[in-house]
Amino acid sequence: MGEIAVSAQHLDHLLHDPASTYGAPYQQAYSDLAETPRGQPVAEIVPLLRAAADAALLGFTGADLAEQAEAISTGARYELRVRVTGS
């Protein structure tokens, strides 16, 4: 599955943190898309994930987003390895 590096100070861009003022965590956008009916074409999901990743200032590759979109489309579990960096 996927892997991303996120600085410790921007972890709230990826994961929801109630103490954070950051308003567009990627986790929420992914969860919202994952709740849509299965079978939605991957080609329709990728641009939505790209917009969410861009809004969250996360550097997912096209391959990462395609993997995530495939999981959403099929209802499969998706595991993302997060490496937290110091800066």
C-alpha positions as CSV (number, residue, x, y, z in Angstrom):
1,M,0.0,0.0,0.0
2,G,1.0,3.7,0.0
3,E,3.5,5.6,2.0
4,I,3.9,9.3,2.6
5,A,6.3,11.5,4.6
6,V,4.7,14.3,6.6
7,S,6.5,16.8,8.8
8,A,5.5,16.6,12.5
9,Q,4.2,20.2,12.3
10,H,1.9,19.4,9.3
11,L,0.5,16.0,10.5
12,D,-2.8,17.8,10.9
13,H,-2.9,18.2,7.1
14,L,-3.3,14.4,6.9
15,L,-5.1,13.4,10.0
16,H,-8.0,15.1,11.8
17,D,-6.8,16.9,15.0
18,P,-9.6,18.6,17.0
19,A,-7.0,20.9,18.5
20,S,-5.8,22.1,15.1
21,T,-7.1,25.1,13.2
22,Y,-6.2,23.5,9.9
23,G,-9.5,23.0,8.1
24,A,-8.9,20.5,5.2
25,P,-7.4,17.3,6.6
26,Y,-7.0,14.7,3.9
27,Q,-8.3,11.9,6.2
28,Q,-11.8,13.5,6.2
29,A,-11.9,13.9,2.4
30,Y,-10.8,10.3,1.9
31,S,-13.4,9.1,4.4
32,D,-16.1,11.1,2.7
33,L,-15.2,9.6,-0.7
34,A,-15.0,6.1,0.8
35,E,-18.6,6.4,1.9
36,T,-19.8,6.8,-1.7
37,P,-21.4,3.9,-3.4
38,R,-18.9,1.3,-4.6
39,G,-18.2,0.9,-8.3
40,Q,-17.6,4.6,-9.0
41,P,-15.0,4.7,-11.7
42,V,-11.4,5.2,-10.6
43,A,-11.0,7.9,-13.2
44,E,-13.7,9.9,-11.5
45,I,-12.3,9.4,-8.0
46,V,-8.6,10.4,-8.7
47,P,-9.3,14.1,-9.5
48,L,-11.3,14.4,-6.2
49,L,-8.5,12.8,-4.3
50,R,-5.9,15.1,-6.1
51,A,-7.9,18.1,-5.1
52,A,-8.1,17.0,-1.5
53,A,-4.3,16.2,-1.5
54,D,-3.5,19.6,-3.0
55,A,-5.8,21.4,-0.5
56,A,-4.0,19.5,2.3
57,L,-0.6,20.3,0.8
58,L,0.3,16.6,0.7
59,G,2.6,15.2,-2.0
60,F,0.8,12.1,-3.1
61,T,1.9,10.7,-6.4
62,G,-0.5,9.9,-9.2
63,A,0.2,6.2,-8.5
64,D,-0.7,6.7,-4.8
65,L,-3.9,8.4,-5.7
66,A,-4.8,5.7,-8.2
67,E,-4.3,3.0,-5.6
68,Q,-6.5,4.9,-3.1
69,A,-9.1,5.4,-5.8
70,E,-9.1,1.7,-6.6
71,A,-9.7,0.9,-2.9
72,I,-12.5,3.3,-2.7
73,S,-14.1,2.0,-6.0
74,T,-13.9,-1.6,-4.9
75,G,-14.6,-1.1,-1.2
76,A,-11.2,-2.6,-0.3
77,R,-9.2,-1.6,2.7
78,Y,-6.4,0.8,2.1
79,E,-3.4,1.1,4.4
80,L,-1.2,4.2,4.3
81,R,2.2,4.2,6.0
82,V,2.9,7.6,7.4
83,R,6.5,8.5,8.1
84,V,6.7,11.6,10.4
85,T,9.7,13.8,9.8
86,G,11.1,16.3,12.2
87,S,10.6,19.4,10.2
